[in-house]
Amino acid sequence: MPDSKSSSNTGSKVSSMSAEEYKAVAQKHQPPGQIMKNCLKAFVVGGFICIIGQAIQQFFMTFFDMSTKEASNPTVAVMILISVILTSFGVYDKIAQWAGAGTAVPVTGFANSMCSAALEHRAEGLVLGVGASMFKLAGSVIVFGTVAAFVIGIIYALLGAGGGQ
């Protein structure tokens, strides 16, 4: 019985704390931030992902005699494929844990998010598990992209910079 009494005392002690007291206690127990170290890791990993993308684009330009514009689409496809493969084997997530925001490079980060959602819910079936879970994430991104493109298009049209004759 003494254990239940001490736990109820602890519970009442926590609930009687003010927000400022709680914040002070939480900050005291929070590990020290390593902002510069985290920023450096994110910069290096994000830059390395971009270097890989540039190398793939250069590959298409050199060996398939493509222009920069023509090589862009297959480069994005290969980067997505690499990201999905690494996510499937659990490698991308380990890199992301170490590098933080550096792995959030738009194409590979989005592919990782989509693939992770699909893998996480695959037991629920193809339609309701994989499909629905992937598009929970993708839906907000697609809506934001569509709305932003519409607004920017309106601004271009109003400024006469739309390129139409």
Secondary structure, 3 states (H helix, E strand, C coil): CHHHHHHHHHHHHHHCCCHHHHHHHHHHHCCCCCHHHHHHHHHHHHHHHHHHHHHHHHHHHHHCCCCHHHHHHHHHHHHHHHHHHHHHCCHHHHHHHHHHHHHCCHHHHHHHHHHHHHHHCHHHCHHHHHHHHHHHHHHHHHHHHHHHHHHHHHHHHHHCCCCCC
